[in-house]
Amino acid sequence: MCGIIGIVSKKQVVDRLIDGLECLEYRGYDSAGIATVNNSEIVYSKSAGKLDSLKNKLKQKPINGYIGIGHTRWATHGEPIEFNAHPHVTKSVAVVHNGIIENFAEFKDALLKKGINFESQTDTEVIAKLVEEKISKEKCRPLEAVRLTIKKLRGSFALCFIFRGHENFMVATRRGSPLALGFGDGENFVSSDALSLSIFSKKVCYLEEDDFAKITSDEVIIYDSDGNSVSRDMHTLYTDPVNLSKGKYKHFMEKEIFEQPEVISQVLGTYLNASKEMLSLPPLPQSTEIKRIILIGCGTAFYSCLVAKYWFESLSSIPTQAELASEFRYRSPVVSKDDLLIFVSQSGETADTIGALRFAKEYTKNILAIVNVEQSSIARESNWVFSTKAGPEIGVASTKAFTCQLLVLKILNIKLASDLYKITAKQRSNLLKGLLELPRLFSEILSQNENIKKLCKKFISSNSVLYLGRDILYPIALEGALKLKEISYLHAEGYASGELKHGPIALIDKSMPLVALNPWSKVFEKTLSNLEEVKARRGRIILLTDKKGRELSKDLTKSIFQLPSCSDFLTPILYSLPLQLIAYYTALDKGTDVDQPRNLAKSVTVE
Ligand code: AGP
């Protein structure tokens, strides 16, 4: 993980390095640091903890420079302390790194044997020492020193270097981890993502595997791994910087939850054409050629895949499986050329998902990315891209990106079912009309947020919470539990309602809150029986249901949140919303850092 930034300019860069790091803090916030070259010498400042701590340090002891690099860290090797913070600096070079150097230990041993000391426990410091050796002992020029060093490294990295004596020259390179370049007027930029560059420049390009960039304030020259000068496609950024502020909200997560009616409307407006009965979609694989669908993702994105599995099998009748990206490629899965592989990811940069995608590409060309970041690595490496169009999601806990993933997957489901004549034109039209109800239904639920806040008081004294759902709401129970644990640090588990009696029911006593998702449906009565079993053991049930479900559950519990009634196929999207609110308000009660929960990062770019 980690975020890296670099600026070469004719103006001072320190304030802008900090602005860039602010945008990158979602990638890690264990420590932060910057380095510049001033009067030919490398100067730096770093601090453990969040960016604010570095800012305070810089207020007390400012540094200057027209060239600089910055880093915000998610700790992999070594604790989140100042010694391990980047940049790692030697006499001649300073480097910031995103990724993991898998063979760092062998180099470290060799360097230690030569009497070279290390200050940190990081893998990155090895890179700085190796480049230093090349420059000071072997008299290599900086670019050559970096190139020769990188050749020896295994693992994933995005790196940005500055050098003593060079106030208008930096080097950036990448393998596995993403790196974007931004082009300005008399200044150029490097960053882990294009979003952070949008505050400086609208023109960007992306480095490809093993590319090197030599960057000055007036010029960027990119070389491929063989040393040939190459050009990379230029892109224009349309991100409105206003989108990156919290507006009237206390947290990005709150903002992202509450903007869902609008965001969902926009997605529907993009993919449903004016008559509202037809789809207007990006180019997609030929439906009739698909024999099986394999959906792959991590965390919340994996739960979208699980929901889609239910949808694809029931409506499109296509055999479908959902896979955890981190498991998929290591278990020798069978993939054939007739399979459609769908990679679902908000960031499009998740290392596990990218790994699974590269594995799958060896077997099939049918690779579809469902991503929120349209220029991400996953999008660029896929044959088709279906954007979730949720807009930038900054809070670490995924909310609007999840509901938009579900929405896009449902739209794809309707298209496949229609193309394969599994549904009639009338049925398709009804399904699309159902989707168009979503913004209104979301607004209705959000207007009752105070009721959810009250229900959350039930969690504050407990150590653990169970989430139950059956059928298509089972993945949503899993997602609800994930959301609660990641931001409130309360232990939570999701279970399929029918599974409770096979073990977890042993956990139930009067101190155990249990969130049950049980609107009226074909499985309503089955789940109600499971909940009666919980009640008999004095578990504290918090029920999310609809009007009919409420009437039939009035003897079950008094803690009920009633959602608007809707078609069965909409329930996974709709029932996600109160679960997001439950997680958010519980975290508020617990006083945790909602947008930047401990130990996490928004974009998980290491395996
Ligand atoms: C969601 O709340 C989590 N922070 C996490 O599970 C996330 O969904 C997962 O890391 C996958 O990220 P991606 O969608 O960017 O690939």
Residues whose N, C-alpha, C, O or C-beta is under 5 A from the ligand:
A	BS01	AGP	C298 G299 T300 A301 V344 S345 Q346 S347 G348 T350 V396 A397 S398 K602 V604
